[in-house]
Amino acid sequence: MTLTEHSSTNHRLANVALAWGEVAMIVVVFFVYAGWPAPDVNEAHYLSKAKHYWDPSWCAGDFFLESSDAHSVFYWSFGWLTLLFSLPTVAWIGRLVTWTLLAIGWYRLLRAIMPQRGAALLSAAISVCLIHRCHMAGEWLIGGVEAKGFAYVCVLFGLTTLVRQQWGLSWLWFGAASAFHILVGGWSLLALGIAWLLTGQQRPPLRQMLPYMAGALLLASLSLVPALLLSSGNDAYITQSANWIYVFHRLPHHLLFNHILYKLDPQFWFVGRFALVIASWLLLWWTTRTDPKQSLLQRFVAGAAILWLAGIVVDQATLYHPHLAAALLRYYWFRLADVVIPLGVSIAGLIWLGSLYRLRPSVAASLLCLTILAVTTSLVFHHVTRAEDFRPASEIQQRPLALQDQVPPEDVFASWVHTCDWIDANTPATSLFLTPRYQQTFSWYANRPEVVNWKNVPQDARSLVQWRARFRQVYSHQARRHGFAGIPLPELQAICQHYGVDYVVLDRTLSREPLPWQRVYPPRLESGAIFEVYCVPATPTSD
């Protein structure tokens, strides 16, 4: 090997090491932001479904787990890990895999646009902060493991091929994103189509892309066909009712602009801060519009912004037509914009700083330092604030502040886990439970089926209607205020008989009185427990 060849080899190895070092640092940023105990907000929901997909005997009889599967590709490709590891271990494996793939995708995208080292790391950190603090409809990118995390990996790889003007591969990558999550991928495909329309004479001819578009549709069908089947075979009333429940009752904070504008914050802060992000993106894009490397990416971002605006128009146009609104707005019109507009801001901002550096290097360096300081401060503040409550996010989300004030939340969490552990060790695996209203992790900890809970919403129309009927029956006004002990005993017995309930878990922070049934946990000699478990009698008891 000549000296020149040796030097060239060392240079390549150094570049590879630097590349992987930057990828690793991006993963560290993700970990600082979201590296908290499992289960995260949606992990108990998705990973429990994935485990049941591969092992139907686990929590057999659970209404939600036995409903139709909406994310079969995710369950099939990732859920098998639940056969080998515990759910918390699978959650961490999934997080690390997703975060690493996202970091690789981010690095490849930024290298295709900007050659500077560290640009991907700074862009990722800026985007994470903007998505966390300036989203409008509650979308997130870095968090627990679920189908949409893998879908966004495909989106980032698709954007990289788009920047390189490899349109065909972009269609296929977004088709793969649709296979994992039909809404993330589907909106990305539409945004790509809008970007193609905005490109003008430089765009490839449609006939050249048709084979790739067909391939994307084929990939998307892996998720699209099951999604279409979720509402097939139902009469119009069931479909309309399911749409109304989904949009207006269960998820208006994600789906309805009118609800986000007027209900979530009295100062309209959710919409206002996202409007500032859009204004910043438009200004930065206009300022850097002559940069050819980011042009296709920003047109894709423009496509997401157009879809976001279309969602607002649909929302406002159907204010007095709720059934039509429910049918159209259930598809998360604002989801893609919540993620890719902050991405567009971070990239356009770095390009603008690069152009400013050539004209006024001292000013650009100062602004860069301020940006790094602001992003670091935001991440550190979030981390420190979050570390004050080290419970899993699913536990923090599930219990209202009014209840947390009565008993220290860490005591409630410890008691909940201890109760579930006792249930796991001391009750038959087929036992069906009636569980407290303010929880979403019973199956995760106890490995037992439950009648219903708020978080676990089925995706097929008929089951969604049944879910609401169950929820209204089980968690009546008395149950929400005073727990199950607040329900008249004959009514509670009727509920248990109707669903075949074996045990009832009573939340004593709500229920001042015990149930007049056999208490199996804690033992009778113990008192002061936050949660109690009662065995449902085989025959009705009198009041």
Secondary structure, 3 states (H helix, E strand, C coil): CCHHHHHHHHHHHHHHHHHHHHHHHHHHHHHHHHCCCCCCCCHHHHHHHHHHHHCCCCCCCCCCCCCCCCCHHHHHHHHHHHHCCCHHHHHHHHHHHHHHHHHHHHHHHHHHHCCCCCHHHHHHHHHHHHHHHHCCCCCCCCCCCCHHHHHHHHHHHHHHHHHCCCHHHHHHHHHHHHHHCHHHHHHHHHHHHHHHHHHHHHCCCHHHHHHHHHHHHHHHHHHHHHHHHCCCCCCHHHHHHHHHHHHHHHCHHHHCHHHHHHCCCCCCHHHHHHHHHHHHHHHHHHHCCCCHHHHHHHHHHHHHHHHHHHHHHHHHHCCCCHHHHHHHHCCCCCHHHHHHHHHHHHHHHHHHHHHHHHHCHHHHHHHHHHHHHHHHHHHHHHHHHHHCCCCCHHHHHHCCHHHHCCCCHHHHHHHHHHHHHHHHHHCCCCCCEECCCCCCCHHHHHCCCECCCCCCCCCCHHHHHHHHHHHHHHCCHHHHHHCHHHCCHHHHHHHHHHHCCCEEEEECCCCCCCCCCEEEECCCCCCCCCEEEEECCCCCCCC
